[in-house]
Amino acid sequence: MQVLKFGGSSVADATRMSGVLDIVLAAAAKDRVILVSSAISGCTDALIAIGAETDPERKAQQVEALRRRHHAIAQRLFTGAERADMLAELDALFAELAAAEPDACVTFGELFSTRILARKAACEGVATQWLDSRELVRTLGGIVAEGLTYANIRAAVQAAPDVRLFVAPGFIASDGEGRATTLGRGGSDYSAALYAAGAGAGSLEIWTDVPGMMTANPKVVPAAVTIPDISYKAALALAENGAKVLYAPTVGPAMEAGIAFSIRNTFDPRHPGTLVSGRPAVKAGDWMGVTSRTLPERGESVVCLVGEAVPSRAGAASRIRAALSEAGIQPLGEVTGEGDCFFIRVRPTVEQAAVGAIHHEFFEHRAVTVIPVFIAGYGAVGHELVRLIGLSADRIARRRGRSIRIVGLSDSRRFVVDLRGIRPEEAGERLSGGESAADGAFIDAVLATAPRGAVFVDCTNDHHLHGRYTDLFRGGLSIVTSNRRSIALPYVQYAALKAEARQNGAFFRYDTTVGNALPILESIASDANCSDGIESIEAVVSCTLNYIITGYDGALRDSLATLLRRAQDEGLTESDPRTDLGGKDVLRKLLILAREAGVALEADDVEITPMLGPEFFDCPLDEFYRLLAGYEPQFVAREAELDAAGQRQRFVASLRRDPAARHGYRAEIKMQRVGPESPFYWISGTENVTVVRSEYSAPLVIKGAGEGVRLAATGIIKDILM
């Protein structure tokens, strides 16, 4: 018999439930399984709110919102008659919830999730039985009656010898009078241990959203790593003193029954996680982890360091004091504790810093700051970014004292998250075997696992991803983006993102959105934020148009239509190149330039004169190319005219101070003729040029390559390390 327990984030939606069943059914092919599940993510909090609601109408609305969430899961997992039966079963349970006493509301979440899981497993052809934990797990005086509970579980399992998979709700039980009760927040872990002990299971697996117990909370200490093996005693010490990955009462039943249990990551099933047993494979004197808890009633926090067979308490205490002193932290007393546990009291304001200092002393062997990075987008830029991180890792660590660790990667279809790190050379393979990225699952996983100091990198061309930036900032992540769609938003949204980053102590960097790796935005921001105000910005920043215009030589070379098709084939244009020809891409860049200059420019403030007439834009793409070819004689004539005048034409975006204009600046994008005196005259290929004129300084001319995935990746790394 095996017992597998899954937490709320593991069963949060239909996609994740499918992943859980993949794990469970693979286990059931080897031996009988008891699946213990929590409620779906956020459900328990919603049920607590429902139980506390006194207004009947608002309570009904809250119940209905929760019902719709579960209906949505059922709609995706089931079809036909199976779907109808599942929805009817859920509706019956929600009718019971609506009529339940306030204190009983919180007990329904696990009923919903496990009913769905049990029915879905049965639909897959597995002999499945749902167990009612309210009948099997019994409490007396608020304490689990383990003898009675074990007997109930044993009898239920023995009564169904043909059942391959039992599904049981965690967290819930019943008291001596038969009333539904709970085992406390995190109680599903405890439920699983009770089922394992009662059924005489050979193994117990607790599946969560982190890769096992770690040497510290990775959201506090990015350098934390998974503890491969740990004793019951040390695991209990960490759990009792703040390590939230394990509910402390879980250890007792497993330890008494001699059942080794593992803590695994649902999002990375191949990761071995942490094995908790009576005989950990560690050497005497090994350190297990450091954790902390706040004691509000005493106005202090307690940091706990746990080891295995520590040879010298005095030596360890001395190292703790030295680590805190070096970090500038004054403890509130001496190091206390006994055996392999060490406690030190500190002020709550320095709690996390104290954990970090002690972890650095006992668990980190290199003076290198690790920057955990989640990368969205594995196209040309994302692929090159991953490759460059691998190539430059040693040089960056040596010169900057920092190391970029890829801990998450996603494309449009799949994602992988691994806080241990994703090796660049294995990134493609890891991603191909990853989880479904549908419905924002990657962002949800990032928010659930991101350690303190993590950076989210947006290498996509996604139109909607910026909608989750606020969640990421609030989750403590900084953001680096090369996706200009995420910056060229209505100004109120742009300003809100900037404010959100500041309020959450995060950075928000997007230098590669204009000019690739050229220092354009930082130069403009530098002028705008000092006394030397911006007078004007003129920029030739469309790589597509520059490639076409500078490569065109009238009748002497390829036609304009041929050049445009070549640019499209080389990936220099949008899927419809008229987006570039109409100035939309340049518009986004001008908005970003203006906002860095402190001008609250909106798209409607910019006057755009496309390089072609409206007839080229109001037709299918094939017709567009036909019209373009037919217009070639006019292009040839215009080029000859420019040559005779010693001029060239460039598509220029400009922002000029104008007191009569809205915001005090006039903005336009149009084709201009320029002579040899202009820096725009001399560009070729995909080069960009930006000219910044300010009140007192000489004009600043920034020129260089505006295209290239390696340059973009280099610019992103620079933004991460700034």
Helices and strands as residue ranges (DSSP letters): E 2-6, G 8-11, H 14-28, E 33-37, H 43-52, H 56-77, H 80-99, G 102-107, H 109-123, E 128-130, H 133-136, E 139-140, E 143-144, H 146-158, E 165-169, E 172-174, E 180-182, H 187-199, E 203-208, E 229-231, H 232-240, G 248-250, H 251-257, E 261-265, E 274-277, E 287-295, G 296-298, E 300-307, H 313-326, E 341-346, G 348-350, H 351-363, E 369-376, H 380-400, E 402-410, E 414-417, G 424-426, H 427-432, E 435-436, G 438-440, H 441-449, E 455-458, G 465-468, H 469-474, E 478-481, G 484-486, H 491-503, E 508-509, G 511-513, H 520-528, E 534-540, H 543-551, G 554-556, H 560-569, H 578-581, H 584-596, G 603-605, E 606-608, G 614-616, H 621-630, H 632-645, E 648-657, G 662-664, E 665-674, G 679-682, E 687-694, E 700-705, H 709-721
